[in-house]
Amino acid sequence: MNSSLRHPQIQPANKGIAAITPYQPGKPIDELKRELGIDNIIKLASNENPLGTSKHAIEAMQTALSDISRYPDGFGFELKQALSQTFGVGLAQLTLGNGSNDILELVARTFIAENQSAVYSQHAFAVYALAVQAVGGVGIEVPAKDYGHDLPAMAAAIRPDTRVVFIANPNNPTGTWFDEAVFAQFMAQVPSDVLVVLDEAYVEYFPENFNSLPFLKQYPNLLICRTFSKAYGLAALRVGFAMADEGVTNLLNRVRQPFNVNSLALAAATAAVGDTAFLENSRALNLAGMHQLEAGLRQLWLDWIPSRANFLCVRVKQDGMGIYQKLLQKGVIVRPVNNYGLPEFIRVSIGLPEENQRFLQTLAEVLGLTPAVADASGAQAADRVTG
């Protein structure tokens, strides 16, 4: 064969991209059905809202369907207006993203040049490191404290070439959190030319724990990142948003794709912002499910990391990946977290009551455990919860 007719040699990728291990999402139900040939499957792997989606959001999407031959509003005016009214920020302080992951990547592309550094915590969301690596940046991973962010240590890890610090409250996958006083001390230590990205993907589940909005007025180098994928129940539509100083927003919008959020997603998210009843019901279900799982784990004498999100990180005292695989075989999808440096843990999303109960029963089966009596034994086991 004539060598000139062969495909041209593919050029090497950027160093950072070539070294990336792709992000692994939670296993889809349909994929497991194909593999095992079973239908009775529950998915508690991706921290999705078990209540589904706001009926108002669904109605808004149905209305928007009639106009899908048109490009979406590249500015996202109606959604930004709803967010502005809800959170008390200006339209010019808002950036919309194709999920909050899009926001994180926009930050990396905008503020981190090759060989510049970014700081993030051990056991933090994997996308922070991926976004930094993709632009040729240098990641500085700070050891966790009690499975969560050690903010004083993270402030101390900032170097002259550091451009961004990624922090999450609550953190994924551990569910740990910090309070406003600790955050205030942290922000006071961060140089004004370093952007702090506060990832609040789960903040709606326990909003009383932390109010980040007042910090926006005080710190122009703060960006608050949120999502509609969790409490708002719009995971399939991919809508995220950032609130920041106008100068930061202006720079992000220079690299943001003009139609990065589609029309159906814009319509649904706009309606979801106003459906406070759905949000409150989601919080109530999550809190009840948290108590249900904690009580069940207590009876199994298992430890977990206290969480202020919609999931628990459970120590199974053995190979977490192995337990994940055994649960899969029984139609229960959870999340292994060995890639987060937590090989003895699995992460389970809080589901409907019957899903939570099935998880507990199946976990007991694969571990060969018998639930303890819920009175004295349960109380004693409660003292063993991971701090």
C-alpha positions in Angstrom: 0.0 0.0 0.0 1.3 3.4 -0.9 2.5 5.1 2.3 1.1 8.4 1.1 -2.4 7.0 1.3 -2.1 6.0 4.9 -3.6 8.0 7.7 -1.3 10.8 8.8 0.4 10.2 12.1 -1.5 11.7 15.1 0.5 14.3 16.8 1.3 13.9 20.5 -1.3 15.4 22.9 -0.4 18.1 25.4 1.7 16.6 28.2 -1.0 17.2 30.8 -3.8 15.6 28.7 -1.7 12.6 27.7 -1.2 11.7 31.4 -4.8 12.0 32.5 -6.8 9.0 33.7 -10.4 9.8 32.5 -13.0 10.5 35.1 -15.1 7.4 35.9 -18.8 8.2 36.4 -21.2 6.1 38.3 -22.3 2.9 36.5 -25.6 3.4 34.6 -28.6 1.1 35.4 -29.0 0.0 31.8 -25.4 -1.0 31.5 -25.7 -3.3 34.6 -28.9 -4.7 33.2 -27.1 -5.7 30.0 -24.3 -7.2 31.9 -26.3 -9.2 34.4 -29.6 -9.7 32.7 -31.6 -8.6 35.7 -34.2 -5.9 36.1 -34.4 -5.3 39.8 -31.6 -2.7 40.1 -31.2 0.4 42.3 -28.6 3.0 41.7 -27.2 4.8 44.7 -23.9 5.8 43.0 -24.1 9.3 41.6 -25.8 11.4 44.3 -28.9 12.0 42.2 -32.2 13.3 43.6 -34.4 10.2 44.4 -37.5 12.5 44.2 -36.8 13.0 40.5 -37.5 16.4 39.0 -39.7 19.4 39.8 -43.0 19.1 37.8 -42.6 22.8 37.0 -39.3 22.1 35.4 -40.8 19.3 33.3 -43.6 21.6 32.2 -41.1 24.3 31.3 -39.2 21.9 29.1 -42.3 20.7 27.4 -43.1 24.3 26.5 -39.5 24.9 25.3 -39.7 21.9 22.9 -41.6 23.9 20.4 -38.7 26.1 19.8 -35.7 23.7 19.6 -34.9 24.6 16.0 -33.5 27.8 17.4 -30.2 28.3 19.2 -30.5 28.9 22.9 -30.1 32.3 24.6 -26.3 32.5 24.8 -26.6 34.9 27.7 -29.2 32.9 29.6 -31.1 36.0 30.6 -34.2 34.4 32.2 -32.1 31.9 34.3 -29.7 34.6 35.3 -32.5 36.9 36.3 -34.0 34.1 38.4 -30.7 33.4 40.1 -30.1 37.2 40.6 -33.4 37.5 42.4 -32.9 34.4 44.5 -29.3 35.0 45.6 -29.1 38.8 45.5 -26.2 39.0 42.9 -26.0 41.1 39.8 -26.5 39.6 36.3 -22.9 40.5 35.5 -21.7 38.3 38.4 -23.2 35.1 37.0 -21.6 32.6 34.7 -23.6 29.6 33.4 -22.0 26.2 32.7 -22.8 22.9 31.2 -22.9 21.5 34.7 -20.6 22.7 37.4 -17.8 20.7 35.8 -17.9 23.1 33.0 -17.4 26.0 35.4 -14.3 24.2 37.0 -12.8 23.7 33.6 -13.5 27.3 32.6 -11.7 28.5 35.7 -8.6 26.3 34.9 -8.5 27.5 31.3 -8.9 31.1 32.3 -6.6 31.5 35.2 -4.0 28.7 35.2 -1.1 28.8 32.7 1.3 26.0 32.0 3.5 25.2 35.1 1.4 27.5 37.3 -0.1 25.8 40.4 -3.4 25.1 42.0 -4.1 23.9 45.5 -6.8 21.3 46.4 -7.3 18.8 49.2 -6.7 15.1 49.4 -10.0 13.2 49.1 -11.5 16.1 47.1 -13.5 16.0 43.9 -11.3 14.4 41.1 -12.2 17.0 38.5 -10.1 19.6 40.3 -6.9 17.7 39.6 -8.1 16.8 36.1 -8.9 20.4 35.1 -5.5 21.6 36.4 -3.6 18.8 34.6 -5.4 19.4 31.3 -4.1 23.0 31.0 -0.5 22.0 32.0 -0.8 23.3 35.5 0.8 21.8 38.6 -1.5 20.3 41.3 -0.7 20.8 45.0 -2.6 18.2 47.0 -2.8 19.0 50.7 -3.3 16.1 53.1 -6.8 15.9 54.5 -7.7 16.4 58.2 -10.4 14.0 59.4 -11.2 13.2 55.8 -11.9 16.8 55.1 -10.2 20.1 54.1 -7.4 21.4 56.3 -8.0 25.0 55.4 -5.0 26.4 57.4 -2.7 23.9 55.7 -4.2 24.7 52.3 -3.6 28.4 52.8 0.0 27.7 53.9 0.5 25.5 50.7 -0.1 28.5 48.4 3.0 29.3 46.4 4.0 32.5 44.5 2.9 30.7 41.3 -0.4 29.6 42.7 -3.4 30.9 40.7 -6.4 29.0 42.1 -7.4 27.1 45.2 -10.3 24.6 44.9 -12.3 23.8 48.0 -15.6 22.1 48.4 -18.2 22.5 51.2 -19.6 19.9 51.6 -16.8 17.8 50.1 -17.4 15.0 47.7 -16.8 12.1 48.2 -16.4 12.4 52.0 -19.4 14.7 52.9 -17.2 16.7 55.3 -17.8 20.4 55.9 -16.5 23.5 57.6 -18.2 26.5 59.2 -18.1 30.2 58.3 -15.6 31.1 61.0 -13.0 28.7 59.7 -13.7 29.9 56.1 -13.3 33.5 57.1 -9.9 32.8 58.6 -8.9 31.0 55.5 -10.0 33.8 53.1 -8.1 36.4 55.2 -4.9 34.4 54.6 -5.3 33.9 50.8 -3.4 36.5 48.7 -5.8 38.7 46.7 -4.4 37.6 43.4 -5.3 33.9 44.0 -8.8 32.9 43.0 -10.7 30.7 45.6 -13.2 28.4 44.0 -15.8 27.4 46.6 -17.6 24.3 45.2 -21.1 24.1 46.8 -22.7 21.3 44.7 -24.4 20.0 47.8 -25.0 23.1 49.9 -28.8 23.0 49.4 -29.2 20.0 51.6 -28.0 21.7 54.7 -28.2 25.4 54.0 -28.3 26.4 57.6 -24.7 25.2 58.1 -23.0 27.8 55.9 -23.9 31.0 54.1 -21.2 31.9 51.6 -23.0 34.8 49.9 -21.8 37.5 52.2 -18.2 36.6 51.5 -18.7 37.6 47.8 -19.0 41.2 48.7 -15.9 41.1 50.8 -13.6 39.1 48.5 -13.3 39.8 44.7 -11.1 36.7 44.5 -13.9 34.4 45.5 -16.0 32.3 43.1 -19.0 30.3 44.3 -19.8 27.3 42.1 -23.2 25.5 42.3 -25.2 23.0 40.3 -28.7 22.0 39.4 -27.8 18.3 39.2 -28.3 17.4 42.9 -31.0 18.9 45.0 -32.8 20.4 42.0 -32.9 17.1 40.2 -31.7 18.1 36.8 -28.6 15.9 36.5 -29.3 14.8 32.9 -29.6 18.4 31.6 -26.2 19.6 32.9 -26.7 23.1 34.3 -24.2 24.8 36.7 -23.5 28.4 37.6 -20.9 30.5 39.2 -21.3 33.7 41.3 -18.3 35.9 41.4 -16.9 39.4 41.1 -17.8 41.1 37.7 -14.1 41.1 36.7 -13.8 37.3 37.2 -17.1 36.7 35.4 -16.0 38.9 32.5 -12.9 36.8 32.0 -14.7 33.5 32.2 -17.2 34.6 29.6 -14.3 35.2 27.1 -13.6 31.5 27.0 -17.1 30.1 27.7 -18.8 28.6 24.7 -21.6 30.9 23.6 -24.3 28.1 23.7 -22.9 25.9 26.5 -26.4 25.5 28.1 -29.2 24.2 25.9 -32.7 25.7 25.7 -34.4 22.8 27.6 -31.9 23.0 30.4 -32.3 26.8 30.6 -36.1 26.5 30.8 -36.0 23.7 33.4 -33.4 25.4 35.6 -35.3 28.7 35.6 -38.5 26.9 36.7 -36.6 24.8 39.3 -35.1 27.9 41.0 -38.6 29.0 41.9 -39.9 25.6 43.1 -39.1 26.0 46.7 -41.6 23.3 47.7 -39.7 20.7 45.7 -36.4 21.8 47.2 -37.8 21.6 50.7 -39.2 18.1 50.0 -35.8 17.0 48.7 -34.2 18.2 51.9 -36.7 16.5 54.1 -36.4 13.2 52.3 -32.6 13.4 52.4 -32.5 14.1 56.1 -34.8 11.2 56.8 -32.8 8.9 54.6 -29.6 10.1 56.3 -31.0 9.0 59.7 -32.2 5.7 58.2 -28.8 4.8 56.8 -27.0 5.9 60.0 -29.3 3.8 62.1 -28.8 0.8 59.9 -25.1 1.1 59.8 -25.0 1.5 63.5 -26.8 -1.9 63.8 -24.2 -3.4 61.5 -21.4 -2.0 63.6 -20.0 -0.1 60.6 -18.3 3.3 60.7 -19.0 6.2 58.3 -17.8 9.7 57.8 -20.4 12.2 59.1 -21.9 14.0 56.1 -23.7 17.2 55.2 -24.5 16.1 51.6 -26.8 13.5 50.1 -24.5 10.5 50.5 -22.4 8.7 53.1 -18.9 7.3 52.9 -19.0 4.0 54.7 -16.0 2.0 55.9 -16.5 -1.6 55.0 -13.3 -2.7 56.8 -12.0 -4.5 53.7 -11.5 -4.0 50.0 -14.1 -1.4 49.1 -13.8 -2.3 45.4 -14.5 -5.9 46.1 -17.6 -5.0 48.2 -18.7 -2.7 45.3 -18.5 -5.6 42.9 -20.4 -7.9 45.2 -23.2 -5.3 45.6 -23.3 -4.9 41.8 -23.9 -8.7 41.4 -27.0 -8.2 43.6 -28.3 -5.3 41.7 -27.2 -2.5 44.0 -25.0 0.2 42.4 -22.9 2.3 44.8 -19.6 4.1 44.3 -16.1 2.7 45.0 -13.7 5.4 46.2 -10.4 3.7 46.1 -9.3 6.2 43.5 -9.8 8.9 46.1 -7.3 7.2 48.5 -10.2 5.5 50.5 -9.7 1.8 49.7 -11.7 0.6 52.7 -14.7 2.8 51.9 -17.7 2.8 49.6 -19.9 5.9 48.9 -23.7 5.4 48.9 -26.2 8.0 47.8 -29.3 8.5 49.9 -32.3 7.2 48.1 -35.9 6.4 48.7 -36.7 4.6 52.0 -37.1 1.3 50.3 -33.8 1.8 48.3 -31.9 2.6 51.5 -33.3 -0.5 53.2 -32.4 -2.7 50.3 -28.8 -1.3 50.4 -28.5 -2.0 54.1 -29.9 -5.6 53.8 -27.6 -6.3 50.8 -24.6 -4.8 52.4 -25.2 -7.0 55.5 -25.4 -10.1 53.2 -22.2 -9.4 51.3 -20.3 -8.6 54.5 -21.8 -11.6 56.3 -23.1 -9.4 59.1 -26.1 -9.7 61.4 -27.8 -6.5 62.5 -27.4 -5.8 66.2 -30.3 -5.1 68.5 -31.2 -1.4 68.1 -31.2 -0.4 71.8 -28.0 -0.8 73.8 -26.0 -2.3 71.0 -27.0 0.5 68.6 -26.1 3.2 71.2 -22.7 1.6 71.8 -22.0 1.4 68.1 -22.9 5.0 67.6 -19.8 5.9 69.6 -17.7 4.3 66.9 -18.7 6.6 64.1 -15.7 8.0 62.2 -14.9 11.6 63.3 
